[in-house]
Amino acid sequence: MSRAKVIRVFEHQTLKAEPDSAFTLSHFSALEKYGYATKEKYFSVGNKRIKFSNYVGVIQVKNLTIEVLPKADFSECDNAAKNKWHDALISMLKECRLIKLENISNAKLKLRSASILDLYYESFLTETERIVRHGLRKSYRNVSENLKKVKGKILFTEHAQKNFLHKERFFVEHKVYDADTRLNQILLKALLILSSISNNPAFNNRVKKLLLYFEDVQEKNINSSWFDSLQFNRNTERYKEAITLAKLIILRYSPDLKGGREDILAILFDMNVLFENYVYRKLKVLEFNTSIPINRVREQNRIPFWESRGIRADIVIETDKGNFVVDTKWKVLKYDQPSDEDLKQMFVYNLHYNSDLSILLYPKTTQNTSTKKPFRNEEFQSRNCQIAFTDIFNDEGRLYKCLGMRIYSELLQDELL
């Protein structure tokens, strides 16, 4: 099996199918059906072209892996920019706990230069190998079957129906102790998916070895409801990370959309939500800094607004001097002017969260000439709104590790002094 080709595009960009390119008409045909099946949630379908939306991540179709990268500023779209945003996306996913890299060796982290999808595969296989080394979790389960001897209890209704002409048999129910559990069935399903779609020979060899440990586990059709009822305890906690990754693989997998072997696996995230969660986690650490007068940082705080409707601020910062609302916006703001709708929304946040200041926070681009710009209402002078821009990269082109402190010093410090 040939190794997968990797191409990188930015969100909102268009990928055109051409005969001599890595993205061919056969890839387009498969993604066209996937796009219609998902109601064009992740990308829109045009004439032999795909236009990506605000979702970022990775799509595998046949032998092609497409990385959809975030991009706050389209002034540069060369390979250096793609490498920069490729690493930034991985760091954001790690910070937001959407991918775990701690258990991957430094040598294997070189996979970053290949594909984000490889990192997910590597993480899942590493976690599953760790589980196998300690032994698959076993438990008791009820089994109903026809036997030539009584074992457990006889199910008389089924016995009468099935063994009317076979007096030597008994339809019984009994308990067995084995590894055929729901957790292991989920891992098996994810392994089988990888065995059918992975184009990496090293991964395929590891999958084959792991499947040997699941010979007594049944393959099941697994949907989202399987994961809703899962509960972990101290005996099954070691499965949690592997199950999280398996869930991504299983639920984002769309087999045979074209009727042939053109399976698609898409692991995509809404960049607006990812940026919001990333900023929240960076601000959250400020709670533990005793030199900063912040009491609490809360996210996604929904409160009643009118009848059954509510409003939800992205981030609420609580201090002794009052509350501050931060609403993140992952988009390029032209001329440093927010929309009327956004300003009205922030004014409502000020009233309902009893906030003296609400901030519309955008990633800084080459088009932004200032760090922040206030918008005041003469009638409500104590309820202020401002737009702000923060540079998420340092001088080396990497994400700021202390972004929360940077936002605090640029936007909040003067308000709290």
Phi, psi and omega in degrees: 000130182287150180288145185294144172276148181236127172234150183239133176227165177260156176304147180070003176271166182249135178246119184257136178279125179223148186302322185263007181261170178293331179264101187262178179296327179292323175295316179300317182300318179293316180290330176300313179293321178295319179298316179292323180294328180261014179057036176054040180291318186264336178198158177258151185254129177239203179281096181060030179210154179240129176249117184283154182257216182269014177266135180238158181143227187212143177231131173247125176226118184055235183263019183241132174248126180249118174265124177257112188259149174288158178200112179275339185221121183265022178292334178228131180226025182276184182297325178297319178294321179294319177296320180297313182282335173299311179293325179295318179297317178300317180296320178295316179298321179293314181299322181272009176061035176261354171207141183246123184246356186298327184271005179261133182294160180299325180296319182284342177291348174295349175300343179304326181287349181262291186199142173297326179298322177300325178295320177293317177298314181298316180297315181296314181294321179297315179294320180291321176297324178295320178296316181296322180300326180270356179096135177294141179293129178248157177202170178276144175214154179276136178233131176249126182200165177269121180234165177270006176214157180281127179219119186082231180238148179277132174267095194296322180296309179294324179299317181293324181287320188267336188242028178302322180256005182231080183293344182276356183249159180222127177270112189234164172237129180213168182262142172235153180244105182207187184266009182279068182251168181299319181298316180289329177294325177293315179297319179299315181299316180295321177297319180294324177296314179298322181296335183267340186241343183289136177252013181259112183303323180296318178294318182299321178294320179292321178298316180300318179294320180292323182298336178298331181279350184248023183296330181265009180258134182279143173279130182237156170278114189250131176236184186297332181296334177302321186277337181295327186264001182288136174228136182252142175233188184295338179275338183243003182302329181294345178275345195301312183293318179296322179292321177301316179290321178298323178300316178301314183294314185289312186282339178264009182262128180237098186279143167051047180294334181264353183094353177247200179267068180236052182298149181233135173234123182234120175245098188231147184229141175294117185295329176298317180289321180297315179296317178301313182292325179296312179296319179302314182294327177289325177283330183300326182293342180292339177301330186266003177264108186292344180275355182249127184280056176246127182273317186203145174238120182243150179241154172046055182269102182267131179230155180298144179239303179207121184051238182273359182271154179222174173236153184221117175274146180297306185221133175241125180253120182258129178224170177294337181266005178128183182258150175231137180251131176241122178244113184278144179226112178268083177195164178273123181260113182281138174061019177055036182238115177285163178285158176301322181298318180294319180295318178297321179297317181292326177297319177295320177302316180302317182290313188280334178258008181051049185256140176275340183211130172241141187237127170268111188255121180244153171290139183285137178231177179292345181277344183274128183262350183224164177276323178208156182215119184279152172229117187244148175250120185300329182282332180236070187293337180275354180249094188255153176227145175214149170265146182219153181231129179237134178277117183275355181250148173271186183293341180270003179081019178246157180297139176298127176289328182251050181298323179300315178295323179295316179297319180298312184292327182277328191242330190246334188302314180296329181289333186261353180282000000 
